[in-house]
Amino acid sequence: MDDSRTPVKTTRLADRVAHELTLMIQTRNLQAGDRLPAERQLAKELDVSRTCLREAIQKLSSQGILVSRPGGGTYVQATAHDRHDGSIMHPLLPLLESDPEYRYDVLEIRHALESTAISHAALRATDADKARIRAKFDAMMARHGTDAPMEEARADASFHIAIAEASHNLVLILVMRSLFDLLQASVSQNLGKLYTRPNVYETLTQQHLALVEAIEAGDPDRARTAMRTHIDFVYSTLKTIDEDEARQARSARLAAKPQGTTTSRSARKRQPS
């Protein structure tokens, strides 16, 4: 690799390589303490000189993400997710737990984020990404009906995170990962309601499968449409359930009132003064 670049160009390239390394840590789900591939292998994989790679590693080391051990390689010290864990999620989880109506806010932001993420995933997913998404889908199917609803919700959330990771957009990945616990809690609440309706599980399964197949086909428009269809279905079905429950609650309150406790306006008019 030619190192005869100006300092400015080299610095800019090192910034790009640092970004690629950070993305690699996220997409490969490397954890603190995990070792990066050897320098020669990394330089070849990223198609950069070893000098440029070292500069990128130094940048990430100064940020506390990587640590180099003399003669021992380079290790992940803390992922970006570790350093920002819960910064978005913590103030939101109590809201969702105290007022389930916030589930609709979560679905609205998911509609915006995930329809974009999956369109990029359809264009950029590697064979390894596609295999991981398919495996997450299978794991989600295996969790259904096991009397472990939180495990099913976690598998569902992990499936959606895997799609975001296949977008290879670092910002999307970090945002989706930071929302993981919120996403899991929201999915758990949603499934608890959705499964009270017949055939919902079958519909959701077909929708999830459509997401997988659109990514495998490399069709961004189909993928985006499939994600919007999925989230719109969840949103509208939950709304219908909530409206039905509110109507039933009103009817129950009226039925519980003793007869004759209220006087109609017309009856009051007929009463003598």
N, C-alpha and C positions, 0 to 999 in steps of 0.2 A: 504494500500500500504506500502511495507517495505521500511523504510528510512535508513537501515543499509548499506549504500553504502560508498565507500571511497570518500573523498572530490573531487578528480579528476573526478570520475564517475558521482557524483552528478552535478558537474559543466557542464560536457558534456551533461547530460540529460537536465539540465536547458536551455542550448543553443538550444537543439532540441525543447524543449517546447516553447521557445521564437520564434523560427522559425515557429512552428505550429500556435502560436497565431497570428503572422504577416500574415500568409497565411489565417487564419480564417477572419481577418479583410478585406483582399482583396476579398476573394471568397464570403463573405456575404455582400460585398459592404457597410461595416460600415463606417460612416463618423465621422468627429470630433464632439465630444459631445455625441456620442452614447455610451450606457452602455454595458459592457460585461456581459455575464451570471454570475450568482452567483458563488463564489469560489468553493463551493461544487459541483455544476453542471459541471463546467469547469474541475475540477480535475477528475471527473468520466468520462467525455467525452474524455479527453486526456489520461486517464488511468495512472495518475501519482499522487504522494502524494501532499497534499496541501502545504507542505514545499517547494517542488520542484517548484510547480506552483508559489508560492510567489516569489521565486528567479528569475524565468523567467519574472514575471511582473516587478520586480525591474530593471532587465536589460533593458526592453523596456521603463520603466519610465525614466531611465538615458539617453536614446536615444531620449526622447521627443515624443515617440509614444503613451504611455499610461500615465494616471495620476490616482493615487489612492486617494480617499477622505475618511478620517476616518469615518467609520460608514455609508458611502454612496456608497461604491462599487468602481469599476474600470471603467474608461471611456477612450475612444479613444481621444487622444489629437491632433494628426496629423497622417494621414496615410503616408506610405512611398511614395505613389503617390503624396500627397500634398507637401512633402518635396523635391521631385525631379521633380515636375510638369514642363514639357516643356523643361527639360535639353537636351533632344534629339530632341524634335520637333521644338523648336524655330529657330535654324539656318537652318532647312530644309524647313519649310513652305514657306519662301520667294523664295527659289529656285524653288519649285514646282509651285508657282504662276507666277514667271517670265518666266519659261521655262517648259512647259508641258512635254517635253521629259524626265524629271526626273521621270515621272510616271513609266517608265520601271525599274528604279532603285528600286522604291518602290515595284513593283510587284516581282522583283527578291528576295528582302529580305523577302517579304511575303511568297514566295514559300518555302524558307528555314525554316522560323519560324513556319508558320501555318501548314505545313505538319507534322512537329514534334509535335506541340501542339495537333493537332487533334488525332494523334495516341495515345498519352498519355491520352487524353480525353476519347477515346473509351475504354481504359482499366480502368480508374479511376473514371469516372463520376458517381456521386451518382444519386439516383432517383430525388433529388431536382435539381441537375445540368441539368439532361435531361429535366425536366419540364421547367426550365428556358430557355434552348436553344430552345425548341419547342415554347415557348411563344415569344421569340425574333424573331423566324422565322415568326410566325403569325403576329407580329407587323410590320415586314418588308413588308409582303404581303399587309397589310392594308394601308401602306403609298404610295404604287404605284398608280399613276394616280390621285393624289390629288392636283396637281399643287403646290406641296411643295417639290421640288427636294432635297433641303438640308435636310429636315426631312427624306426623303427616304434614303439619303446617311448616315445620322446619324443612322438610324435604321439598315442599312446594316453593318456599322462599329460595332455597338453594338452587333449584331449577331455574328460577328467574334470574338469580345472580349469575349463574353460568352463562346465560344468554348475554347479559351485560358484559361479562368478561370477554366474550367472543367478539365484541365490538372493537376491541383494541383501542378504545378511547379512554385515556387515563382518567379524565375528569368524570366521565360517566361511571367508570368502575369504582372510583373512590366514593362518589355520591351514593351509588347503589349499595356498596359495602357498608357505608356509615349508617344506612337506613335498614340494615338487615334485621335487627331486633324489632324495629317498628314494623317492618314488612311481615315478619313472622307473627307478631301479635295481631296485626290486621288480618292476615290470612286465617289465623285460628278463629278469630271472631266471625269472619265471613263464612268459613266452612260450617261453623256451628249453626248458622242460620240457613245457608244454602241447602244443606243436606236434609232440611225438613221438607223440602219439595221433591216430588218424585222425578226421577230421570235426570236430576241435576248432575250427579256424578258422571253419568255417561256423556252428557254434553260437555262438561269440563274436560273429560279425558280426550274427547275428539278435538276440542280446541287446543289443548296442550300438544297433542300429536301434530296438529296442523302447524304449530309454531316450529316444532322440530323439523318437519318435512320441508317447510319453506326455507329454513336455514340450510338444510342439506341440499336443496335444489339451487341455492345461491340466488334466490329471487327476492330482492329487497322490497318491491311493491307488495308482493304476496305476503311477505313476512310482516310488513307494517299493517296491512289490512287484517291479518290474522290476529295480531296483538290487540288492535283496536276493537275487533269483534269480541275477543275474549274479555277484555276489561269492561267494555260496554255491557256485555251480558251480565257480568257480576254486578255492576252498578245498578242496572235496571231491575234485575231480579231481587236484589236487596231492598230497593225502593218499594217494589210491589209487596214484599213480605212485611216491611215496616208499616206501610199503609194499611194492609190487612189487619195487622196486630193492633194498630191504633183504632181502627173501626170496631174491632171486636171488644177492645177495652172500653170504648164509649158505650157500646151496647150493654156490656156487663154492668157498667156504672148506673145506667138508666134502669136496668132490670132490678138492680139492688135497692133502688129508692122505694120506700113505702108508698103505696097508692094514696092519693089525696093530699100529699104534702105540698103540691104546687097547685096554683089556681091559674087557669088560663086568663088572658086579657079579656076575652069575650065574656067569660063567666063573671069577672069582677065588674064589668059594665052592667050586668043584669042585677047585681046585688043592690037592694034598696039603700038609700043614703040615710 
